Amino acid sequence: MRPRPDGSSSDPILAAIDRAPRVQRLTPEQRAELERDVADMAAGRARLVAHEDLPRALEELAREQDG
C-alpha cells in the first residue's frame, strides 16, 4: 500500500492503528500476574466464560462460595 503524498497511509485500518492511544507497558508484577493467569488457562485451571454468560456464572460462583 502506498503512502499518500502527505505521508499518511491510504489504508483506513493502519490509519486507525496510528491514531490509537498508546498504553503503558506492564510492570513486572502485572507481567507475572498475566503469565500466571495464562498458565492457569493453558492448564485448564481457569474457568473461561463467554461475555454474555458472565452474569449467570457470577451468580453460580457466589452460590458456591456461600454454600
Predicted model as a PDB file, atoms N, CA, C, CB and O in Angstrom, pLDDT in the B-factor column:
MODEL        1                                                                  
ATOM      1  N   MET A   1       0.847  -1.170   0.000  1.00 46.00           N  
ATOM      2  CA  MET A   1       0.000   0.000   0.000  1.00 46.00           C  
ATOM      3  C   MET A   1       0.894   1.235   0.000  1.00 46.00           C  
ATOM      4  CB  MET A   1      -0.964  -0.003   1.219  1.00 46.00           C  
ATOM      5  O   MET A   1       1.839   1.326   0.784  1.00 46.00           O  
ATOM      6  N   ARG A   2       0.599   2.156  -0.857  1.00 51.00           N  
ATOM      7  CA  ARG A   2       1.419   3.357  -0.987  1.00 51.00           C  
ATOM      8  C   ARG A   2       0.954   4.452  -0.050  1.00 51.00           C  
ATOM      9  CB  ARG A   2       1.397   3.860  -2.417  1.00 51.00           C  
ATOM     10  O   ARG A   2      -0.245   4.678   0.112  1.00 51.00           O  
ATOM     11  N   PRO A   3       1.906   5.128   0.566  1.00 55.00           N  
ATOM     12  CA  PRO A   3       1.520   6.283   1.373  1.00 55.00           C  
ATOM     13  C   PRO A   3       1.061   7.424   0.476  1.00 55.00           C  
ATOM     14  CB  PRO A   3       2.689   6.739   2.263  1.00 55.00           C  
ATOM     15  O   PRO A   3       1.461   7.523  -0.684  1.00 55.00           O  
ATOM     16  N   ARG A   4       0.246   8.250   1.011  1.00 56.00           N  
ATOM     17  CA  ARG A   4      -0.210   9.439   0.290  1.00 56.00           C  
ATOM     18  C   ARG A   4       0.920  10.460   0.260  1.00 56.00           C  
ATOM     19  CB  ARG A   4      -1.489  10.046   0.950  1.00 56.00           C  
ATOM     20  O   ARG A   4       1.883  10.334   1.016  1.00 56.00           O  
ATOM     21  N   PRO A   5       0.818  11.474  -0.606  1.00 56.00           N  
ATOM     22  CA  PRO A   5       1.883  12.495  -0.677  1.00 56.00           C  
ATOM     23  C   PRO A   5       2.137  13.186   0.660  1.00 56.00           C  
ATOM     24  CB  PRO A   5       1.527  13.543  -1.719  1.00 56.00           C  
ATOM     25  O   PRO A   5       3.252  13.634   0.928  1.00 56.00           O  
ATOM     26  N   ASP A   6       1.088  13.274   1.512  1.00 60.00           N  
ATOM     27  CA  ASP A   6       1.288  13.920   2.807  1.00 60.00           C  
ATOM     28  C   ASP A   6       1.905  12.977   3.835  1.00 60.00           C  
ATOM     29  CB  ASP A   6      -0.032  14.451   3.329  1.00 60.00           C  
ATOM     30  O   ASP A   6       2.109  13.359   4.988  1.00 60.00           O  
ATOM     31  N   GLY A   7       2.204  11.735   3.416  1.00 60.00           N  
ATOM     32  CA  GLY A   7       2.845  10.774   4.310  1.00 60.00           C  
ATOM     33  C   GLY A   7       1.874   9.894   5.059  1.00 60.00           C  
ATOM     34  O   GLY A   7       2.293   8.943   5.717  1.00 60.00           O  
ATOM     35  N   SER A   8       0.577  10.185   4.979  1.00 56.00           N  
ATOM     36  CA  SER A   8      -0.389   9.360   5.694  1.00 56.00           C  
ATOM     37  C   SER A   8      -0.686   8.100   4.893  1.00 56.00           C  
ATOM     38  CB  SER A   8      -1.688  10.148   5.966  1.00 56.00           C  
ATOM     39  O   SER A   8      -0.487   8.057   3.678  1.00 56.00           O  
ATOM     40  N   SER A   9      -1.159   7.088   5.585  1.00 54.00           N  
ATOM     41  CA  SER A   9      -1.467   5.820   4.940  1.00 54.00           C  
ATOM     42  C   SER A   9      -2.813   5.903   4.244  1.00 54.00           C  
ATOM     43  CB  SER A   9      -1.459   4.675   5.959  1.00 54.00           C  
ATOM     44  O   SER A   9      -3.725   6.583   4.715  1.00 54.00           O  
ATOM     45  N   SER A  10      -2.930   5.215   3.134  1.00 77.00           N  
ATOM     46  CA  SER A  10      -4.219   5.172   2.457  1.00 77.00           C  
ATOM     47  C   SER A  10      -5.074   4.016   2.971  1.00 77.00           C  
ATOM     48  CB  SER A  10      -4.021   5.051   0.949  1.00 77.00           C  
ATOM     49  O   SER A  10      -6.206   3.840   2.520  1.00 77.00           O  
ATOM     50  N   ASP A  11      -4.552   3.234   3.900  1.00 87.00           N  
ATOM     51  CA  ASP A  11      -5.282   2.121   4.495  1.00 87.00           C  
ATOM     52  C   ASP A  11      -5.987   2.622   5.757  1.00 87.00           C  
ATOM     53  CB  ASP A  11      -4.322   0.926   4.821  1.00 87.00           C  
ATOM     54  O   ASP A  11      -5.318   3.038   6.703  1.00 87.00           O  
ATOM     55  N   PRO A  12      -7.324   2.591   5.792  1.00 89.00           N  
ATOM     56  CA  PRO A  12      -8.028   3.125   6.965  1.00 89.00           C  
ATOM     57  C   PRO A  12      -7.752   2.340   8.242  1.00 89.00           C  
ATOM     58  CB  PRO A  12      -9.511   3.139   6.704  1.00 89.00           C  
ATOM     59  O   PRO A  12      -7.809   2.906   9.333  1.00 89.00           O  
ATOM     60  N   ILE A  13      -7.455   1.051   8.128  1.00 90.00           N  
ATOM     61  CA  ILE A  13      -7.151   0.258   9.327  1.00 90.00           C  
ATOM     62  C   ILE A  13      -5.810   0.687   9.913  1.00 90.00           C  
ATOM     63  CB  ILE A  13      -7.132  -1.257   8.996  1.00 90.00           C  
ATOM     64  O   ILE A  13      -5.693   0.900  11.120  1.00 90.00           O  
ATOM     65  N   LEU A  14      -4.805   0.812   9.058  1.00 88.00           N  
ATOM     66  CA  LEU A  14      -3.498   1.264   9.548  1.00 88.00           C  
ATOM     67  C   LEU A  14      -3.579   2.681  10.097  1.00 88.00           C  
ATOM     68  CB  LEU A  14      -2.451   1.196   8.430  1.00 88.00           C  
ATOM     69  O   LEU A  14      -2.918   3.009  11.082  1.00 88.00           O  
ATOM     70  N   ALA A  15      -4.381   3.510   9.467  1.00 87.00           N  
ATOM     71  CA  ALA A  15      -4.559   4.876   9.961  1.00 87.00           C  
ATOM     72  C   ALA A  15      -5.203   4.860  11.341  1.00 87.00           C  
ATOM     73  CB  ALA A  15      -5.414   5.703   8.981  1.00 87.00           C  
ATOM     74  O   ALA A  15      -4.812   5.639  12.209  1.00 87.00           O  
ATOM     75  N   ALA A  16      -6.177   3.992  11.557  1.00 88.00           N  
ATOM     76  CA  ALA A  16      -6.828   3.889  12.870  1.00 88.00           C  
ATOM     77  C   ALA A  16      -5.844   3.398  13.921  1.00 88.00           C  
ATOM     78  CB  ALA A  16      -8.042   2.944  12.802  1.00 88.00           C  
ATOM     79  O   ALA A  16      -5.853   3.878  15.054  1.00 88.00           O  
ATOM     80  N   ILE A  17      -5.000   2.447  13.553  1.00 86.00           N  
ATOM     81  CA  ILE A  17      -3.978   1.961  14.489  1.00 86.00           C  
ATOM     82  C   ILE A  17      -3.027   3.085  14.854  1.00 86.00           C  
ATOM     83  CB  ILE A  17      -3.195   0.776  13.885  1.00 86.00           C  
ATOM     84  O   ILE A  17      -2.641   3.220  16.016  1.00 86.00           O  
ATOM     85  N   ASP A  18      -2.644   3.894  13.876  1.00 88.00           N  
ATOM     86  CA  ASP A  18      -1.748   5.023  14.144  1.00 88.00           C  
ATOM     87  C   ASP A  18      -2.387   6.032  15.102  1.00 88.00           C  
ATOM     88  CB  ASP A  18      -1.366   5.719  12.830  1.00 88.00           C  
ATOM     89  O   ASP A  18      -1.688   6.659  15.898  1.00 88.00           O  
ATOM     90  N   ARG A  19      -3.717   6.190  15.026  1.00 89.00           N  
ATOM     91  CA  ARG A  19      -4.410   7.150  15.892  1.00 89.00           C  
ATOM     92  C   ARG A  19      -4.721   6.579  17.284  1.00 89.00           C  
ATOM     93  CB  ARG A  19      -5.702   7.600  15.225  1.00 89.00           C  
ATOM     94  O   ARG A  19      -5.054   7.330  18.201  1.00 89.00           O  
ATOM     95  N   ALA A  20      -4.615   5.271  17.439  1.00 86.00           N  
ATOM     96  CA  ALA A  20      -4.987   4.633  18.705  1.00 86.00           C  
ATOM     97  C   ALA A  20      -4.061   5.096  19.830  1.00 86.00           C  
ATOM     98  CB  ALA A  20      -4.939   3.095  18.571  1.00 86.00           C  
ATOM     99  O   ALA A  20      -2.871   5.321  19.613  1.00 86.00           O  
ATOM    100  N   PRO A  21      -4.620   5.234  21.030  1.00 84.00           N  
ATOM    101  CA  PRO A  21      -3.778   5.639  22.162  1.00 84.00           C  
ATOM    102  C   PRO A  21      -2.758   4.554  22.491  1.00 84.00           C  
ATOM    103  CB  PRO A  21      -4.645   5.945  23.401  1.00 84.00           C  
ATOM    104  O   PRO A  21      -3.021   3.363  22.323  1.00 84.00           O  
ATOM    105  N   ARG A  22      -1.638   4.966  22.944  1.00 83.00           N  
ATOM    106  CA  ARG A  22      -0.595   4.033  23.352  1.00 83.00           C  
ATOM    107  C   ARG A  22      -0.758   3.743  24.838  1.00 83.00           C  
ATOM    108  CB  ARG A  22       0.824   4.602  23.046  1.00 83.00           C  
ATOM    109  O   ARG A  22      -1.098   4.629  25.622  1.00 83.00           O  
ATOM    110  N   VAL A  23      -0.514   2.501  25.213  1.00 80.00           N  
ATOM    111  CA  VAL A  23      -0.661   2.114  26.612  1.00 80.00           C  
ATOM    112  C   VAL A  23       0.716   1.928  27.229  1.00 80.00           C  
ATOM    113  CB  VAL A  23      -1.501   0.818  26.747  1.00 80.00           C  
ATOM    114  O   VAL A  23       1.709   1.690  26.541  1.00 80.00           O  
ATOM    115  N   GLN A  24       0.739   2.043  28.534  1.00 81.00           N  
ATOM    116  CA  GLN A  24       1.989   1.821  29.247  1.00 81.00           C  
ATOM    117  C   GLN A  24       2.314   0.332  29.225  1.00 81.00           C  
ATOM    118  CB  GLN A  24       1.903   2.349  30.706  1.00 81.00           C  
ATOM    119  O   GLN A  24       1.419  -0.512  29.170  1.00 81.00           O  
ATOM    120  N   ARG A  25       3.560   0.035  29.268  1.00 86.00           N  
ATOM    121  CA  ARG A  25       3.988  -1.354  29.366  1.00 86.00           C  
ATOM    122  C   ARG A  25       3.614  -1.890  30.737  1.00 86.00           C  
ATOM    123  CB  ARG A  25       5.512  -1.491  29.116  1.00 86.00           C  
ATOM    124  O   ARG A  25       3.429  -1.122  31.682  1.00 86.00           O  
ATOM    125  N   LEU A  26       3.502  -3.202  30.846  1.00 88.00           N  
ATOM    126  CA  LEU A  26       3.164  -3.820  32.123  1.00 88.00           C  
ATOM    127  C   LEU A  26       4.329  -3.712  33.095  1.00 88.00           C  
ATOM    128  CB  LEU A  26       2.773  -5.289  31.924  1.00 88.00           C  
ATOM    129  O   LEU A  26       5.496  -3.790  32.712  1.00 88.00           O  
ATOM    130  N   THR A  27       3.979  -3.529  34.367  1.00 91.00           N  
ATOM    131  CA  THR A  27       5.009  -3.576  35.404  1.00 91.00           C  
ATOM    132  C   THR A  27       5.435  -5.041  35.565  1.00 91.00           C  
ATOM    133  CB  THR A  27       4.483  -2.972  36.773  1.00 91.00           C  
ATOM    134  O   THR A  27       4.723  -5.934  35.106  1.00 91.00           O  
ATOM    135  N   PRO A  28       6.558  -5.300  36.194  1.00 93.00           N  
ATOM    136  CA  PRO A  28       6.958  -6.694  36.418  1.00 93.00           C  
ATOM    137  C   PRO A  28       5.886  -7.489  37.182  1.00 93.00           C  
ATOM    138  CB  PRO A  28       8.282  -6.737  37.187  1.00 93.00           C  
ATOM    139  O   PRO A  28       5.679  -8.673  36.913  1.00 93.00           O  
ATOM    140  N   GLU A  29       5.213  -6.837  38.128  1.00 95.00           N  
ATOM    141  CA  GLU A  29       4.167  -7.517  38.894  1.00 95.00           C  
ATOM    142  C   GLU A  29       2.970  -7.853  38.005  1.00 95.00           C  
ATOM    143  CB  GLU A  29       3.717  -6.646  40.079  1.00 95.00           C  
ATOM    144  O   GLU A  29       2.409  -8.945  38.098  1.00 95.00           O  
ATOM    145  N   GLN A  30       2.584  -6.913  37.145  1.00 94.00           N  
ATOM    146  CA  GLN A  30       1.473  -7.161  36.228  1.00 94.00           C  
ATOM    147  C   GLN A  30       1.828  -8.266  35.237  1.00 94.00           C  
ATOM    148  CB  GLN A  30       1.098  -5.873  35.476  1.00 94.00           C  
ATOM    149  O   GLN A  30       0.995  -9.121  34.935  1.00 94.00           O  
ATOM    150  N   ARG A  31       3.058  -8.250  34.734  1.00 92.00           N  
ATOM    151  CA  ARG A  31       3.509  -9.275  33.796  1.00 92.00           C  
ATOM    152  C   ARG A  31       3.453 -10.653  34.468  1.00 92.00           C  
ATOM    153  CB  ARG A  31       4.950  -8.967  33.295  1.00 92.00           C  
ATOM    154  O   ARG A  31       2.993 -11.618  33.858  1.00 92.00           O  
ATOM    155  N   ALA A  32       3.918 -10.749  35.721  1.00 95.00           N  
ATOM    156  CA  ALA A  32       3.903 -12.023  36.435  1.00 95.00           C  
ATOM    157  C   ALA A  32       2.467 -12.518  36.641  1.00 95.00           C  
ATOM    158  CB  ALA A  32       4.618 -11.883  37.791  1.00 95.00           C  
ATOM    159  O   ALA A  32       2.193 -13.709  36.490  1.00 95.00           O  
ATOM    160  N   GLU A  33       1.552 -11.606  36.984  1.00 96.00           N  
ATOM    161  CA  GLU A  33       0.154 -11.989  37.167  1.00 96.00           C  
ATOM    162  C   GLU A  33      -0.445 -12.475  35.848  1.00 96.00           C  
ATOM    163  CB  GLU A  33      -0.663 -10.806  37.721  1.00 96.00           C  
ATOM    164  O   GLU A  33      -1.171 -13.469  35.824  1.00 96.00           O  
ATOM    165  N   LEU A  34      -0.144 -11.783  34.764  1.00 93.00           N  
ATOM    166  CA  LEU A  34      -0.635 -12.183  33.456  1.00 93.00           C  
ATOM    167  C   LEU A  34      -0.104 -13.566  33.080  1.00 93.00           C  
ATOM    168  CB  LEU A  34      -0.235 -11.150  32.398  1.00 93.00           C  
ATOM    169  O   LEU A  34      -0.855 -14.406  32.583  1.00 93.00           O  
ATOM    170  N   GLU A  35       1.168 -13.800  33.312  1.00 94.00           N  
ATOM    171  CA  GLU A  35       1.762 -15.099  32.990  1.00 94.00           C  
ATOM    172  C   GLU A  35       1.148 -16.215  33.820  1.00 94.00           C  
ATOM    173  CB  GLU A  35       3.268 -15.062  33.210  1.00 94.00           C  
ATOM    174  O   GLU A  35       0.936 -17.314  33.307  1.00 94.00           O  
ATOM    175  N   ARG A  36       0.855 -15.954  35.102  1.00 95.00           N  
ATOM    176  CA  ARG A  36       0.168 -16.956  35.941  1.00 95.00           C  
ATOM    177  C   ARG A  36      -1.223 -17.252  35.405  1.00 95.00           C  
ATOM    178  CB  ARG A  36       0.072 -16.469  37.402  1.00 95.00           C  
ATOM    179  O   ARG A  36      -1.629 -18.411  35.317  1.00 95.00           O  
ATOM    180  N   ASP A  37      -1.957 -16.194  35.044  1.00 93.00           N  
ATOM    181  CA  ASP A  37      -3.316 -16.371  34.519  1.00 93.00           C  
ATOM    182  C   ASP A  37      -3.301 -17.172  33.219  1.00 93.00           C  
ATOM    183  CB  ASP A  37      -3.986 -15.005  34.288  1.00 93.00           C  
ATOM    184  O   ASP A  37      -4.128 -18.065  33.031  1.00 93.00           O  
ATOM    185  N   VAL A  38      -2.378 -16.862  32.333  1.00 92.00           N  
ATOM    186  CA  VAL A  38      -2.283 -17.588  31.060  1.00 92.00           C  
ATOM    187  C   VAL A  38      -1.913 -19.043  31.319  1.00 92.00           C  
ATOM    188  CB  VAL A  38      -1.240 -16.925  30.120  1.00 92.00           C  
ATOM    189  O   VAL A  38      -2.459 -19.941  30.679  1.00 92.00           O  
ATOM    190  N   ALA A  39      -0.993 -19.289  32.248  1.00 94.00           N  
ATOM    191  CA  ALA A  39      -0.615 -20.667  32.584  1.00 94.00           C  
ATOM    192  C   ALA A  39      -1.809 -21.424  33.161  1.00 94.00           C  
ATOM    193  CB  ALA A  39       0.559 -20.679  33.589  1.00 94.00           C  
ATOM    194  O   ALA A  39      -2.012 -22.595  32.840  1.00 94.00           O  
ATOM    195  N   ASP A  40      -2.605 -20.762  34.013  1.00 93.00           N  
ATOM    196  CA  ASP A  40      -3.799 -21.400  34.570  1.00 93.00           C  
ATOM    197  C   ASP A  40      -4.788 -21.768  33.469  1.00 93.00           C  
ATOM    198  CB  ASP A  40      -4.471 -20.478  35.593  1.00 93.00           C  
ATOM    199  O   ASP A  40      -5.373 -22.850  33.488  1.00 93.00           O  
ATOM    200  N   MET A  41      -4.971 -20.861  32.512  1.00 91.00           N  
ATOM    201  CA  MET A  41      -5.885 -21.147  31.394  1.00 91.00           C  
ATOM    202  C   MET A  41      -5.375 -22.318  30.566  1.00 91.00           C  
ATOM    203  CB  MET A  41      -6.055 -19.904  30.498  1.00 91.00           C  
ATOM    204  O   MET A  41      -6.143 -23.205  30.195  1.00 91.00           O  
ATOM    205  N   ALA A  42      -4.081 -22.319  30.279  1.00 91.00           N  
ATOM    206  CA  ALA A  42      -3.494 -23.382  29.464  1.00 91.00           C  
ATOM    207  C   ALA A  42      -3.589 -24.733  30.161  1.00 91.00           C  
ATOM    208  CB  ALA A  42      -2.035 -23.063  29.147  1.00 91.00           C  
ATOM    209  O   ALA A  42      -3.739 -25.762  29.503  1.00 91.00           O  
ATOM    210  N   ALA A  43      -3.505 -24.736  31.491  1.00 93.00           N  
ATOM    211  CA  ALA A  43      -3.554 -25.979  32.259  1.00 93.00           C  
ATOM    212  C   ALA A  43      -4.984 -26.394  32.600  1.00 93.00           C  
ATOM    213  CB  ALA A  43      -2.747 -25.831  33.537  1.00 93.00           C  
ATOM    214  O   ALA A  43      -5.191 -27.441  33.213  1.00 93.00           O  
ATOM    215  N   GLY A  44      -5.964 -25.594  32.213  1.00 91.00           N  
ATOM    216  CA  GLY A  44      -7.357 -25.939  32.496  1.00 91.00           C  
ATOM    217  C   GLY A  44      -7.796 -25.609  33.911  1.00 91.00           C  
ATOM    218  O   GLY A  44      -8.831 -26.094  34.369  1.00 91.00           O  
ATOM    219  N   ARG A  45      -7.018 -24.786  34.610  1.00 92.00           N  
ATOM    220  CA  ARG A  45      -7.369 -24.423  35.988  1.00 92.00           C  
ATOM    221  C   ARG A  45      -8.255 -23.192  36.059  1.00 92.00           C  
ATOM    222  CB  ARG A  45      -6.115 -24.186  36.797  1.00 92.00           C  
ATOM    223  O   ARG A  45      -8.740 -22.842  37.134  1.00 92.00           O  
ATOM    224  N   ALA A  46      -8.471 -22.538  34.941  1.00 88.00           N  
ATOM    225  CA  ALA A  46      -9.288 -21.328  34.921  1.00 88.00           C  
ATOM    226  C   ALA A  46     -10.620 -21.644  34.244  1.00 88.00           C  
ATOM    227  CB  ALA A  46      -8.551 -20.163  34.186  1.00 88.00           C  
ATOM    228  O   ALA A  46     -10.678 -22.398  33.273  1.00 88.00           O  
ATOM    229  N   ARG A  47     -11.665 -21.063  34.766  1.00 83.00           N  
ATOM    230  CA  ARG A  47     -12.981 -21.234  34.155  1.00 83.00           C  
ATOM    231  C   ARG A  47     -13.199 -20.084  33.176  1.00 83.00           C  
ATOM    232  CB  ARG A  47     -14.118 -21.279  35.241  1.00 83.00           C  
ATOM    233  O   ARG A  47     -13.318 -18.926  33.577  1.00 83.00           O  
ATOM    234  N   LEU A  48     -13.250 -20.414  31.907  1.00 87.00           N  
ATOM    235  CA  LEU A  48     -13.452 -19.394  30.884  1.00 87.00           C  
ATOM    236  C   LEU A  48     -14.949 -19.277  30.620  1.00 87.00           C  
ATOM    237  CB  LEU A  48     -12.671 -19.739  29.570  1.00 87.00           C  
ATOM    238  O   LEU A  48     -15.641 -20.277  30.427  1.00 87.00           O  
ATOM    239  N   VAL A  49     -15.432 -18.046  30.614  1.00 91.00           N  
ATOM    240  CA  VAL A  49     -16.865 -17.782  30.476  1.00 91.00           C  
ATOM    241  C   VAL A  49     -17.061 -16.760  29.357  1.00 91.00           C  
ATOM    242  CB  VAL A  49     -17.483 -17.267  31.827  1.00 91.00           C  
ATOM    243  O   VAL A  49     -16.366 -15.746  29.296  1.00 91.00           O  
ATOM    244  N   ALA A  50     -18.007 -17.042  28.485  1.00 93.00           N  
ATOM    245  CA  ALA A  50     -18.345 -16.084  27.437  1.00 93.00           C  
ATOM    246  C   ALA A  50     -18.942 -14.835  28.062  1.00 93.00           C  
ATOM    247  CB  ALA A  50     -19.328 -16.703  26.416  1.00 93.00           C  
ATOM    248  O   ALA A  50     -19.598 -14.906  29.102  1.00 93.00           O  
ATOM    249  N   HIS A  51     -18.718 -13.709  27.440  1.00 94.00           N  
ATOM    250  CA  HIS A  51     -19.181 -12.428  27.975  1.00 94.00           C  
ATOM    251  C   HIS A  51     -20.667 -12.444  28.298  1.00 94.00           C  
ATOM    252  CB  HIS A  51     -18.887 -11.315  26.990  1.00 94.00           C  
ATOM    253  O   HIS A  51     -21.082 -11.975  29.358  1.00 94.00           O  
ATOM    254  N   GLU A  52     -21.465 -12.980  27.389  1.00 96.00           N  
ATOM    255  CA  GLU A  52     -22.915 -12.958  27.609  1.00 96.00           C  
ATOM    256  C   GLU A  52     -23.349 -13.896  28.743  1.00 96.00           C  
ATOM    257  CB  GLU A  52     -23.639 -13.341  26.324  1.00 96.00           C  
ATOM    258  O   GLU A  52     -24.460 -13.765  29.256  1.00 96.00           O  
ATOM    259  N   ASP A  53     -22.484 -14.837  29.137  1.00 96.00           N  
ATOM    260  CA  ASP A  53     -22.808 -15.765  30.225  1.00 96.00           C  
ATOM    261  C   ASP A  53     -22.253 -15.317  31.567  1.00 96.00           C  
ATOM    262  CB  ASP A  53     -22.282 -17.140  29.901  1.00 96.00           C  
ATOM    263  O   ASP A  53     -22.457 -15.996  32.573  1.00 96.00           O  
ATOM    264  N   LEU A  54     -21.559 -14.195  31.600  1.00 95.00           N  
ATOM    265  CA  LEU A  54     -20.895 -13.752  32.821  1.00 95.00           C  
ATOM    266  C   LEU A  54     -21.844 -13.519  33.995  1.00 95.00           C  
ATOM    267  CB  LEU A  54     -20.143 -12.496  32.544  1.00 95.00           C  
ATOM    268  O   LEU A  54     -21.525 -13.967  35.097  1.00 95.00           O  
ATOM    269  N   PRO A  55     -22.996 -12.843  33.835  1.00 95.00           N  
ATOM    270  CA  PRO A  55     -23.869 -12.653  34.999  1.00 95.00           C  
ATOM    271  C   PRO A  55     -24.285 -13.976  35.647  1.00 95.00           C  
ATOM    272  CB  PRO A  55     -25.109 -11.878  34.591  1.00 95.00           C  
ATOM    273  O   PRO A  55     -24.266 -14.099  36.872  1.00 95.00           O  
ATOM    274  N   ARG A  56     -24.657 -14.956  34.834  1.00 95.00           N  
ATOM    275  CA  ARG A  56     -25.063 -16.254  35.376  1.00 95.00           C  
ATOM    276  C   ARG A  56     -23.883 -16.951  36.055  1.00 95.00           C  
ATOM    277  CB  ARG A  56     -25.639 -17.148  34.258  1.00 95.00           C  
ATOM    278  O   ARG A  56     -24.047 -17.554  37.115  1.00 95.00           O  
ATOM    279  N   ALA A  57     -22.710 -16.874  35.457  1.00 94.00           N  
ATOM    280  CA  ALA A  57     -21.529 -17.507  36.034  1.00 94.00           C  
ATOM    281  C   ALA A  57     -21.168 -16.874  37.374  1.00 94.00           C  
ATOM    282  CB  ALA A  57     -20.345 -17.408  35.069  1.00 94.00           C  
ATOM    283  O   ALA A  57     -20.759 -17.578  38.298  1.00 94.00           O  
ATOM    284  N   LEU A  58     -21.314 -15.554  37.492  1.00 94.00           N  
ATOM    285  CA  LEU A  58     -21.025 -14.883  38.759  1.00 94.00           C  
ATOM    286  C   LEU A  58     -22.030 -15.279  39.835  1.00 94.00           C  
ATOM    287  CB  LEU A  58     -21.031 -13.364  38.571  1.00 94.00           C  
ATOM    288  O   LEU A  58     -21.667 -15.438  41.001  1.00 94.00           O  
ATOM    289  N   GLU A  59     -23.283 -15.437  39.447  1.00 95.00           N  
ATOM    290  CA  GLU A  59     -24.297 -15.898  40.410  1.00 95.00           C  
ATOM    291  C   GLU A  59     -23.979 -17.300  40.907  1.00 95.00           C  
ATOM    292  CB  GLU A  59     -25.697 -15.873  39.774  1.00 95.00           C  
ATOM    293  O   GLU A  59     -24.080 -17.581  42.101  1.00 95.00           O  
ATOM    294  N   GLU A  60     -23.594 -18.182  39.982  1.00 93.00           N  
ATOM    295  CA  GLU A  60     -23.227 -19.539  40.373  1.00 93.00           C  
ATOM    296  C   GLU A  60     -22.020 -19.543  41.300  1.00 93.00           C  
ATOM    297  CB  GLU A  60     -22.939 -20.384  39.141  1.00 93.00           C  
ATOM    298  O   GLU A  60     -21.994 -20.281  42.284  1.00 93.00           O  
ATOM    299  N   LEU A  61     -21.033 -18.733  40.994  1.00 91.00           N  
ATOM    300  CA  LEU A  61     -19.845 -18.643  41.835  1.00 91.00           C  
ATOM    301  C   LEU A  61     -20.189 -18.149  43.226  1.00 91.00           C  
ATOM    302  CB  LEU A  61     -18.816 -17.726  41.200  1.00 91.00           C  
ATOM    303  O   LEU A  61     -19.659 -18.659  44.213  1.00 91.00           O  
ATOM    304  N   ALA A  62     -21.074 -17.159  43.317  1.00 94.00           N  
ATOM    305  CA  ALA A  62     -21.497 -16.642  44.629  1.00 94.00           C  
ATOM    306  C   ALA A  62     -22.220 -17.703  45.416  1.00 94.00           C  
ATOM    307  CB  ALA A  62     -22.396 -15.416  44.468  1.00 94.00           C  
ATOM    308  O   ALA A  62     -22.007 -17.826  46.622  1.00 94.00           O  
ATOM    309  N   ARG A  63     -23.084 -18.487  44.756  1.00 94.00           N  
ATOM    310  CA  ARG A  63     -23.788 -19.581  45.450  1.00 94.00           C  
ATOM    311  C   ARG A  63     -22.815 -20.631  45.962  1.00 94.00           C  
ATOM    312  CB  ARG A  63     -24.811 -20.239  44.517  1.00 94.00           C  
ATOM    313  O   ARG A  63     -22.969 -21.135  47.075  1.00 94.00           O  
ATOM    314  N   GLU A  64     -21.800 -20.967  45.141  1.00 92.00           N  
ATOM    315  CA  GLU A  64     -20.795 -21.952  45.543  1.00 92.00           C  
ATOM    316  C   GLU A  64     -20.014 -21.477  46.764  1.00 92.00           C  
ATOM    317  CB  GLU A  64     -19.834 -22.236  44.384  1.00 92.00           C  
ATOM    318  O   GLU A  64     -19.697 -22.272  47.648  1.00 92.00           O  
ATOM    319  N   GLN A  65     -19.704 -20.186  46.815  1.00 92.00           N  
ATOM    320  CA  GLN A  65     -18.935 -19.654  47.935  1.00 92.00           C  
ATOM    321  C   GLN A  65     -19.783 -19.533  49.202  1.00 92.00           C  
ATOM    322  CB  GLN A  65     -18.355 -18.296  47.568  1.00 92.00           C  
ATOM    323  O   GLN A  65     -19.264 -19.650  50.312  1.00 92.00           O  
ATOM    324  N   ASP A  66     -21.093 -19.298  49.034  1.00 90.00           N  
ATOM    325  CA  ASP A  66     -21.980 -19.184  50.200  1.00 90.00           C  
ATOM    326  C   ASP A  66     -22.369 -20.539  50.773  1.00 90.00           C  
ATOM    327  CB  ASP A  66     -23.231 -18.419  49.826  1.00 90.00           C  
ATOM    328  O   ASP A  66     -22.604 -20.658  51.975  1.00 90.00           O  
ATOM    329  N   GLY A  67     -22.437 -21.526  49.957  1.00 74.00           N  
ATOM    330  CA  GLY A  67     -22.994 -22.804  50.418  1.00 74.00           C  
ATOM    331  C   GLY A  67     -22.015 -23.864  50.457  1.00 74.00           C  
ATOM    332  O   GLY A  67     -22.342 -24.992  50.825  1.00 74.00           O  
TER     333      GLY A  67                                                      
ENDMDL                                                                          
END                                                                             
